[in-house]
Amino acid sequence: MEKPEIIENFRKYVKLSDEQAGRFFEIAEKKHLSKNELLIDQGEEECPLCLIASGCLMTYHTCTDETQHVIQFGRDMWWTTDLFAFQNHQPSGYSIKAMTETEVYVLNAEAFEKLLAEAPCYERYFRIIFQNSLISHQRRIISNISFTAEEKYTAFRQAYPDVEQLVPQKYIASYLGITPEFLSKIRRRRAGK
């Protein structure tokens, strides 16, 4: 994704000058990730805030028995991190892996604070982004405790319309909290309708 599209996305939320927009690209570090490359490994000391310019990232937690629990998928113009670790300078409780070739802009805690100090309009931008993230996570919790598996799958397809073509079924099933076999059954049933 080119810089003008990123700036346009920023401007959906806040007014910012070309100079303020440019500060983001001067302060953030651009990284290219290959498919299956880890951006953050669970337990890492530094956990940056990342804007996905293009590609797909998967955030997941690995239990002591090596079971992986998918927390979210991120696509173009999504922000991702372990917010607790980022905010509190703690080791990450999650891993974040590229599911495709991916370009990200990374802000470590120091760079984030520098951006906010030098271009205060980003304070408002991130407040709005974090509010939207909280709303999204609260909706996910409600769906997890009250939706049927098929309703969860429908909600997943609405939230992530093209992710099914990018990631293995086992990760989608993990995100939904069901087995891959049950997900196959849901897909077959939907295809038969």
Steps between C-alpha positions, in 0.01 A plus 500: 500500500636840407540792738208702351256220590635487855473878536145486360415242765643722776290787368181294536543552874690828547606811318873505442733703285738350248783574745320317783428207269865491397615477863341157523713369213813664642451348846347158423722221374383323184547121500439229244395157631509179304214252528514320839759744639445608859467871564474443875573177686313432822724595793702759308598799710418766240149499361447779243180650364465403133300641210440242227561679169431186299465130567351295781619446857371250754520567875495191720583369846682169551419304817754289688365189321585674166132558413462819300199727555444755223403840639462695176596541139616837372474632145593817314475813718447307824709566808621211711708432809473350845368827642563400863864417424544814289344730760672347802838411347441132576588187300239419239232246586437442128680416182424684177574317177478598134249282317602655165776728378437802721618860532468669838589831661631443852501739795683392814390675822764772468412572136129504588554761772718705265228496233236615750726777630600629158159466331229519771221431248603133531381503864142535372563252219621228736223570751246434226688190379525359854131572567405317181725211600334474841156497338612227262640286781186543709287389205727200454454402865121521465507289184725242669263457792165530324531404131475153355802374308325578172419855616866547603608384155260744333632785717858395417428512127351847536796629703766328286350456151818380326694331781360153421701502177820598684525283811468129576164378632654394834570866586148610410362218715725608788376859467140373511570266793398186310680205344608505135270203443198687630592800286504269196155376596369860523650584160347191339161578651516860371611385155201265482250781564 
